[in-house]
């Protein structure tokens, strides 16, 4: 049996071998849990961003950097992700589904520990049968404050592990590490939407995706908007699936931004502000991918939908 927590501990040990060289910091909490700061009160680094992304995937995917040309003058780094078991790596691990804390610390956890706890409010486990068993837990958190001892103890208890075997990887909302790991969710973004549109992601054989890494700034709302724009207008994916051609043709245009989002062409930041900064008031189909290719291994036929919107990327990233 695949254990994504066991896999992710390879990443954790790589970080803990020399956190300072990665721009990270390791803190032993009073309860015994280990907090790894990867971009809040530490600088973080590009390598730390790759490690964070690997951890969110339960180290079941290959993650690397590339180049993304937006226009003749500007280019950005890209994140490229290859996943062979998306139902485990994306739905069972990477997607953020575990609501943590209240008040000053209200975050949503992602990563392998979700598959140990499988809390009732984590709705994404309705989309995958995968569950994990391991004596160590790795949870990834995006937040602008440290989790409390109470939160760390709760995570350990929910996962059925000792606090000293609990590892919390943390990055801030405006760090480069955060931008890397968010833009690395390009395949995950498609998988959960497939499920919502009636296409079983279990039919995916393998997936590949890339997106530009959004430039960060000190404004958290603007930075968050850029990260989402990177996927909505610059993310492209390629899937190999085993299904009927008619099902692909019926679904593919319901997955891409230009043919499904009612707010296509608008900056995510503007949509977010108009929704009162409440994600739950936004139309669900805002969360889409720019472009998708699907290859059917059953018939050999290929399908394509969507487009890269360089105009919106320029507006988002350069102003």
KEVEXLUM-62664 format. One record per residue: x, y, z of N, C-alpha, C in turn. Coordinates in steps of 0.05 Angstrom, whole numbers, padded with zeros to 5 digits, always signed. Layout:
! residues N
XYZXYZXYZ ...
This chain:
! residues 319
+00017-00024+00000+00000+00000+00000+00017+00025+00000 +00010+00044-00016+00024+00070-00017+00017+00086+00007 +00037+00096+00021+00033+00115+00044+00044+00142+00036 +00027+00161+00031+00036+00188+00024+00050+00202+00047 +00042+00196+00072+00056+00208+00094+00085+00197+00097 +00088+00171+00092+00115+00159+00092+00131+00172+00070 +00119+00175+00046+00133+00188+00024+00141+00217+00031 +00122+00232+00042+00127+00260+00048+00149+00263+00069 +00153+00243+00086+00174+00245+00106+00201+00246+00094 +00204+00235+00069+00229+00238+00055+00235+00268+00050 +00214+00282+00043+00217+00311+00038+00223+00325+00064 +00209+00319+00085+00213+00331+00111+00242+00327+00120 +00252+00303+00118+00279+00298+00127+00300+00313+00110 +00293+00316+00084+00311+00332+00067+00312+00361+00076 +00290+00372+00084+00289+00399+00094+00303+00401+00121 +00298+00382+00139+00310+00383+00166+00340+00378+00166 +00350+00366+00144+00379+00361+00143+00395+00388+00142 +00383+00409+00130+00397+00435+00130+00376+00457+00124 +00358+00462+00143+00337+00482+00138+00348+00510+00132 +00370+00518+00145+00381+00544+00140+00389+00549+00111 +00401+00528+00099+00409+00530+00071+00385+00534+00052 +00362+00526+00061+00337+00528+00045+00321+00553+00052 +00332+00569+00070+00318+00593+00079+00294+00587+00097 +00296+00564+00111+00274+00555+00128+00283+00554+00157 +00264+00549+00175+00270+00546+00203+00253+00524+00215 +00265+00508+00232+00251+00486+00246+00248+00493+00275 +00223+00490+00285+00217+00497+00312+00203+00473+00326 +00214+00465+00348+00202+00444+00364+00181+00457+00382 +00156+00450+00378+00134+00462+00394+00133+00449+00422 +00120+00462+00440+00118+00452+00467+00105+00424+00469 +00086+00419+00451+00072+00393+00451+00089+00370+00439 +00111+00378+00426+00129+00359+00413+00128+00359+00383 +00108+00372+00371+00106+00373+00342+00128+00391+00331 +00135+00386+00306+00155+00403+00292+00142+00421+00272 +00147+00447+00276+00137+00468+00257+00160+00476+00239 +00156+00474+00213+00176+00481+00194+00167+00506+00180 +00180+00529+00186+00173+00554+00174+00187+00557+00147 +00172+00558+00126+00183+00559+00099+00176+00584+00084 +00172+00606+00099+00167+00632+00086+00150+00651+00101 +00147+00648+00127+00132+00667+00143+00152+00686+00157 +00165+00675+00178+00186+00690+00191+00214+00683+00181 +00214+00668+00159+00239+00661+00145+00236+00670+00116 +00259+00671+00102+00259+00680+00074+00248+00659+00055 +00252+00634+00061+00245+00613+00042+00264+00613+00019 +00258+00598-00002+00275+00597-00026+00260+00583-00048 +00271+00584-00072+00259+00569-00095+00260+00539-00090 +00282+00530-00079+00284+00501-00074+00264+00493-00052 +00260+00510-00032+00240+00505-00011+00212+00503-00024 +00207+00520-00044+00181+00518-00058+00176+00492-00071 +00197+00481-00084+00195+00455-00097+00190+00433-00076 +00204+00435-00053+00200+00415-00032+00172+00417-00020 +00162+00441-00016+00135+00445-00005+00115+00432-00024 +00118+00437-00050+00100+00426-00070+00101+00396-00071 +00125+00385-00069+00128+00355-00068+00114+00344-00043 +00116+00358-00021+00104+00348+00004+00073+00349+00001 +00062+00370-00011+00033+00371-00014+00023+00348-00031 +00039+00338-00050+00031+00316-00067+00037+00289-00055 +00046+00288-00030+00054+00263-00018+00078+00251-00032 +00094+00269-00045+00118+00261-00061+00111+00239-00081 +00087+00242-00093+00079+00223-00114+00079+00236-00142 +00092+00260-00143+00094+00273-00169+00121+00284-00174 +00128+00290-00198+00153+00303-00205+00147+00333-00209 +00163+00349-00196+00159+00378-00197+00185+00391-00205 +00184+00409-00225+00208+00423-00234+00202+00451-00244 +00223+00466-00249+00220+00493-00259+00224+00494-00289 +00210+00513-00302+00214+00518-00330+00212+00548-00335 +00207+00555-00360+00206+00584-00368+00178+00589-00380 +00168+00613-00375+00141+00620-00385+00142+00648-00396 +00140+00650-00422+00142+00676-00436+00114+00688-00439 +00110+00712-00427+00084+00725-00427+00081+00743-00452 +00102+00756-00459+00103+00773-00483+00131+00775-00493 +00137+00792-00512+00163+00793-00524+00184+00804-00504 +00175+00817-00483+00193+00830-00465+00196+00816-00438 +00174+00804-00428+00173+00793-00401+00170+00762-00402 +00186+00749-00386+00182+00720-00381+00184+00715-00352 +00171+00693-00343+00171+00686-00315+00179+00656-00313 +00186+00648-00289+00191+00620-00284+00164+00606-00285 +00164+00580-00292+00140+00564-00291+00144+00540-00272 +00123+00529-00264+00124+00504-00248+00112+00482-00266 +00126+00460-00268+00116+00438-00284+00112+00413-00266 +00089+00401-00269+00082+00379-00251+00073+00354-00267 +00083+00331-00259+00075+00306-00272+00065+00288-00250 +00040+00278-00253+00028+00261-00232+00016+00236-00245 +00024+00212-00235+00014+00187-00246-00009+00175-00230 -00014+00185-00206-00036+00175-00190-00051+00199-00178 -00065+00214-00195-00077+00239-00185-00099+00235-00164 -00112+00212-00164-00133+00207-00144-00121+00206-00116 -00096+00197-00114-00082+00197-00088-00067+00223-00084 -00050+00230-00103-00032+00253-00100-00048+00280-00098 -00068+00283-00115-00083+00308-00116-00107+00309-00097 -00125+00289-00100-00149+00289-00084-00145+00279-00056 -00127+00260-00053-00122+00249-00026-00101+00265-00010 -00087+00283-00024-00066+00298-00010-00066+00327-00016 -00060+00335-00041-00054+00363-00047-00076+00383-00042 -00100+00376-00048-00122+00396-00047-00126+00404-00018 -00131+00430-00014-00135+00441+00013-00164+00435+00022 -00168+00418+00042-00195+00411+00050-00199+00409+00080 -00178+00412+00096-00180+00408+00125-00181+00436+00138 -00204+00444+00148-00207+00469+00161-00194+00468+00189 -00177+00488+00194-00162+00488+00219-00165+00514+00234 -00169+00513+00260-00168+00537+00277-00191+00557+00272 -00190+00578+00288-00209+00600+00287-00195+00626+00292 -00210+00648+00287-00200+00675+00294-00174+00682+00280 -00153+00688+00295-00127+00697+00284-00114+00675+00267 -00120+00650+00274-00109+00628+00259-00132+00611+00248 -00140+00619+00224-00162+00604+00210-00150+00597+00183 -00141+00572+00180-00128+00563+00156-00141+00537+00146 -00134+00529+00122-00143+00504+00111-00118+00487+00104 -00117+00464+00116-00093+00447+00113-00095+00430+00088 -00072+00425+00076-00069+00407+00053-00047+00388+00059 -00043+00369+00041-00022+00350+00045-00030+00323+00056 -00010+00305+00060-00016+00277+00066-00031+00272+00092 -00028+00289+00112-00042+00285+00138-00072+00283+00134 -00082+00296+00114-00111+00295+00109-00121+00266+00106 -00105+00250+00093-00113+00222+00088-00110+00204+00112 -00099+00214+00134-00099+00200+00160-00123+00209+00176 -00128+00235+00176-00150+00245+00193-00177+00241+00180 -00179+00246+00154-00205+00244+00139-00228+00256+00156 -00225+00282+00162-00245+00296+00178-00271+00298+00162 -00293+00299+00176-00319+00299+00163-00324+00322+00144 -00312+00346+00151-00316+00369+00134-00299+00370+00110 -00280+00351+00107-00262+00350+00084-00277+00335+00061 -00293+00350+00046-00311+00338+00027-00297+00324+00004 -00272+00329-00001-00258+00318-00024-00253+00287-00021 -00256+00277+00004-00253+00248+00006-00277+00232-00004 -00298+00247-00012-00320+00234-00026-00312+00227-00055 -00290+00239-00064-00282+00236-00091-00260+00215-00095 -00250+00204-00073-00229+00184-00075-00231+00164-00052 -00226+00138-00058-00228+00118-00037-00202+00116-00021 -00182+00132-00028-00156+00129-00015-00156+00138+00014 -00144+00121+00031-00139+00128+00059-00111+00119+00066 -00098+00133+00084-00070+00126+00091-00068+00115+00119 -00047+00100+00124-00040+00090+00150-00010+00093+00154 -00003+00109+00174+00026+00113+00180+00028+00125+00208 +00051+00123+00220+00055+00133+00247+00067+00161+00248 +00070+00173+00224+00079+00201+00223+00060+00216+00205 +00056+00242+00211+00037+00258+00195+00050+00284+00186 +00045+00291+00161+00056+00315+00148+00032+00332+00138 +00029+00355+00150+00007+00374+00142+00019+00400+00131 +00009+00410+00109+00019+00434+00097-00001+00457+00101 +00008+00480+00110-00009+00501+00118+00000+00527+00105 -00019+00542+00095-00014+00569+00084-00027+00589+00102 -00011+00605+00116-00022+00623+00136-00002+00646+00142 -00012+00668+00153+00005+00690+00161+00010+00690+00191 +00004+00668+00204+00011+00665+00233+00017+00636+00239 +00031+00632+00261+00038+00605+00269+00013+00591+00281 +00011+00565+00277-00011+00550+00291-00004+00548+00321 -00025+00547+00337-00021+00545+00366-00015+00516+00374 -00007+00513+00399-00003+00486+00410-00029+00470+00408 -00051+00484+00412-00077+00470+00411-00082+00459+00383 -00076+00474+00363-00080+00465+00335-00061+00441+00329 -00036+00443+00337-00017+00421+00332-00026+00396+00346 -00035+00398+00371-00044+00375+00386-00069+00363+00373 -00087+00380+00363-00111+00371+00350-00104+00355+00324 -00085+00365+00309-00077+00351+00284-00066+00324+00291 -00048+00322+00311-00037+00296+00318-00059+00277+00327 -00077+00286+00343-00098+00268+00353-00116+00259+00330 -00124+00278+00312-00141+00271+00290-00127+00250+00271 -00101+00252+00269-00086+00234+00251-00079+00207+00265 -00084+00206+00291-00077+00182+00306-00047+00177+00309 -00032+00199+00311-00003+00197+00315+00006+00212+00339 +00030+00208+00348+00041+00222+00371+00048+00251+00362 +00045+00270+00380+00052+00298+00373+00081+00300+00362 +00099+00285+00374+00127+00286+00366+00131+00274+00338 +00111+00261+00327+00112+00250+00300+00095+00267+00281 +00089+00291+00289+00072+00309+00273+00089+00332+00262 +00087+00336+00236+00104+00357+00223+00086+00376+00208 +00088+00402+00215+00071+00422+00203+00089+00440+00185 +00084+00439+00159+00100+00456+00140+00083+00481+00135 +00095+00505+00140+00081+00530+00139+00094+00549+00119 +00077+00562+00104+00087+00584+00087+00066+00607+00088 +00076+00632+00085+00058+00655+00086+00044+00659+00059 +00023+00676+00060+00007+00680+00036+00021+00697+00015 +00043+00711+00023+00056+00729+00004+00085+00720-00002 +00092+00695+00004+00119+00686+00000+00122+00673-00028 +00147+00672-00038+00152+00658-00063+00146+00628-00061 +00151+00617-00037+00145+00588-00033+00115+00584-00037 +00099+00602-00027+00070+00600-00030+00062+00601-00059 +00073+00620-00074+00066+00623-00102+00074+00598-00118 +00096+00586-00111+00105+00561-00125+00085+00539-00119 +00079+00535-00093+00061+00512-00087+00033+00516-00096 +00023+00541-00097-00004+00545-00107-00005+00540-00137 +00014+00550-00152+00014+00546-00181+00019+00517-00188 +00031+00502-00169+00035+00473-00174+00010+00457-00171 -00012+00470-00164-00038+00457-00161-00054+00456-00187 -00040+00459-00209-00053+00462-00235-00068+00436-00243 -00058+00413-00236-00072+00388-00242-00095+00384-00223 -00090+00389-00197-00111+00387-00177-00135+00403-00184 -00131+00427-00195-00153+00445-00202-00172+00432-00222 -00161+00416-00240-00178+00402-00259-00191+00377-00248 -00177+00362-00231-00188+00337-00221-00213+00341-00205 -00214+00360-00187-00239+00363-00171-00261+00375-00188 -00255+00391-00208-00276+00401-00225-00287+00380-00243 -00270+00361-00252-00279+00338-00268-00301+00324-00252 -00296+00318-00227-00315+00304-00210-00341+00319-00209 -00340+00345-00205-00364+00362-00203-00380+00362-00229 -00366+00358-00252-00380+00359-00278-00387+00331-00288 -00385+00311-00271-00394+00284-00278-00374+00267-00292 -00348+00275-00292-00327+00259-00304-00310+00247-00282 -00310+00221-00279-00296+00208-00257-00266+00210-00260 -00252+00225-00242-00223+00228-00245-00208+00201-00243 -00222+00181-00233-00209+00154-00231-00202+00144-00259 -00214+00156-00280-00208+00147-00308-00182+00159-00318 -00170+00177-00302-00144+00189-00310-00122+00169-00307 -00106+00166-00328-00083+00148-00328-00058+00163-00318 -00054+00187-00328-00032+00203-00320-00038+00232-00327 -00026+00251-00313-00031+00279-00318-00006+00296-00317 -00005+00317-00333+00017+00335-00334+00006+00364-00335 +00020+00382-00321+00010+00410-00322+00033+00429-00318 +00028+00454-00327+00048+00475-00322+00033+00502-00319 +00045+00520-00304+00033+00546-00301+00055+00566-00294 +00052+00591-00301+00072+00611-00293+00071+00614-00262 +00094+00620-00251+00096+00625-00222+00090+00655-00218 +00069+00661-00205+00060+00689-00202+00080+00705-00185 +00087+00729-00194+00105+00746-00178+00090+00756-00153 +00104+00755-00130+00091+00762-00105+00098+00792-00098 +00081+00803-00081+00086+00830-00071+00075+00831-00043 +00079+00854-00029+00071+00856-00001+00041+00858+00003 +00026+00863-00018-00003+00865-00016-00015+00836-00018 -00026+00825+00004-00035+00797+00003-00058+00792-00016 -00076+00811-00019-00099+00807-00037-00089+00807-00067 -00071+00825-00073-00061+00826-00100-00045+00801-00107 -00029+00793-00088-00013+00769-00092-00030+00744-00095 -00051+00742-00078-00069+00719-00080-00083+00720-00108 -00091+00744-00117-00104+00746-00143-00086+00737-00165 -00060+00745-00164-00041+00737-00185-00037+00706-00185 -00036+00694-00162-00033+00665-00161-00056+00651-00175 -00080+00660-00170-00104+00648-00182-00105+00654-00212 -00097+00679-00220-00096+00686-00249-00076+00668-00264 -00054+00660-00250-00034+00643-00263-00047+00617-00273 -00065+00606-00257-00078+00581-00265-00101+00586-00284 -00118+00606-00277-00142+00611-00293-00136+00620-00321 -00114+00635-00325-00108+00646-00351-00082+00636-00363 -00065+00623-00346-00040+00613-00356-00035+00583-00352 -00052+00570-00337-00048+00542-00332-00056+00524-00355 -00039+00505-00362-00046+00486-00383-00040+00458-00374 -00058+00440-00380-00056+00412-00371-00059+00392-00394 -00049+00369-00390-00051+00347-00410-00057+00322-00394 -00078+00308-00402-00086+00284-00388-00089+00261-00408 -00080+00237-00399-00086+00213-00413-00108+00199-00397 -00130+00191-00410-00152+00179-00396-00161+00154-00410 -00176+00137-00397-00187+00113-00408-00218+00114-00405 -00232+00123-00426-00261+00126-00424-00273+00127-00452 -00298+00136-00453-00312+00139-00479-00306+00167-00490 -00303+00168-00516-00298+00194-00530-00321+00213-00525 -00346+00203-00524-00369+00220-00521-00369+00234-00493 -00358+00221-00473-00357+00233-00447-00337+00255-00446 -00314+00251-00459-00294+00273-00460-00305+00297-00475 -00318+00292-00498-00329+00314-00514-00350+00329-00498 -00365+00315-00482-00387+00327-00467-00376+00344-00444 -00352+00337-00433-00342+00349-00409-00321+00370-00413 -00304+00367-00433-00279+00383-00434-00284+00413-00434 -00304+00423-00448-00309+00451-00449-00321+00462-00423 -00329+00445-00405-00339+00453-00379-00317+00456-00358 -00292+00450-00367-00270+00451-00349-00252+00476-00352 -00254+00489-00374-00236+00512-00380-00249+00539-00374 -00232+00558-00368-00242+00584-00359-00258+00598-00381 -00249+00598-00406-00262+00614-00426-00289+00604-00434 -00295+00579-00428-00322+00568-00436-00339+00560-00412 -00329+00565-00387-00345+00557-00364-00347+00579-00343 -00327+00597-00341-00328+00617-00320-00345+00641-00328 -00364+00649-00311-00381+00672-00318-00366+00698-00316 -00343+00697-00305-00327+00722-00301-00301+00721-00318 -00302+00706-00339-00277+00703-00355-00268+00730-00366 -00242+00734-00364-00229+00759-00373-00224+00779-00351 -00237+00775-00328-00233+00792-00305-00210+00783-00287 -00196+00802-00274-00176+00794-00255-00189+00780-00231 -00176+00759-00221-00188+00745-00198-00191+00764-00174 -00172+00782-00171-00173+00801-00149-00198+00818-00150 -00206+00826-00174-00231+00842-00176-00256+00826-00170 -00256+00801-00179-00279+00783-00173-00280+00779-00142 -00258+00774-00130-00256+00770-00101-00266+00794-00085 -00258+00817-00094-00267+00842-00080-00297+00846-00083 -00307+00841-00106-00336+00844-00111-00352+00824-00096 -00340+00801-00088-00353+00781-00072-00350+00785-00042 -00341+00809-00035-00338+00816-00007-00315+00800+00006 -00295+00793-00010-00272+00778-00001-00280+00751+00012 -00301+00740+00001-00312+00714+00011-00312+00694-00012 -00294+00674-00011-00292+00654-00032-00318+00640-00037 -00334+00636-00016-00359+00621-00018-00381+00636-00032 -00377+00662-00036-00397+00678-00051-00390+00680-00081 -00367+00669-00088-00359+00669-00116-00371+00645-00131 -00377+00649-00156-00387+00627-00172-00367+00605-00173 -00375+00580-00170-00357+00558-00169-00340+00555-00194 -00352+00561-00217-00337+00557-00242-00316+00578-00248 -00313+00598-00230-00290+00616-00232-00264+00600-00229 -00265+00579-00213-00241+00562-00209-00238+00542-00231 -00224+00550-00252-00221+00533-00276-00193+00534-00286 -00187+00520-00307-00160+00519-00319-00161+00534-00345 -00139+00545-00354-00138+00560-00379-00141+00542-00403 -00125+00520-00404-00125+00503-00427-00121+00474-00419 -00134+00456-00433-00132+00427-00427-00131+00411-00453 -00114+00391-00453-00113+00370-00474-00120+00344-00461 -00136+00328-00474-00142+00301-00464-00137+00281-00486 -00121+00260-00480-00116+00239-00499-00130+00214-00488 -00146+00202-00505-00160+00178-00497-00144+00153-00505 -00133+00138-00485-00117+00115-00491-00134+00092-00502 -00160+00093-00497-00178+00072-00507-00182+00073-00537 -00184+00098-00548-00189+00101-00576-00167+00114-00592 -00148+00128-00578-00127+00142-00591-00134+00170-00600 -00159+00179-00594-00167+00205-00603-00159+00227-00583 -00153+00251-00593-00145+00273-00576-00165+00295-00576 -00168+00310-00554-00187+00332-00551-00172+00356-00539 -00181+00380-00545-00168+00404-00534-00189+00425-00530 -00186+00440-00508-00205+00463-00503-00190+00484-00488 -00201+00509-00489-00189+00531-00474-00168+00546-00490 -00156+00565-00476-00135+00582-00488-00118+00595-00466 -00094+00603-00473-00078+00619-00454-00084+00648-00460 -00092+00662-00439-00099+00690-00443-00076+00708-00433 -00058+00714-00452-00034+00730-00446-00041+00759-00438 -00063+00769-00449-00071+00797-00443-00077+00800-00413 -00093+00781-00402-00099+00782-00373-00075+00777-00356 -00058+00759-00365-00033+00753-00350-00016+00778-00348 -00013+00792-00370+00002+00817-00370-00009+00837-00351 -00036+00841-00351-00049+00860-00334-00045+00852-00304 -00047+00826-00299-00045+00816-00271-00016+00818-00261 +00003+00809-00277+00031+00806-00267+00047+00832-00269 +00039+00850-00287+00057+00873-00293+00046+00900-00283 +00024+00900-00270+00013+00926-00260+00004+00924-00231 
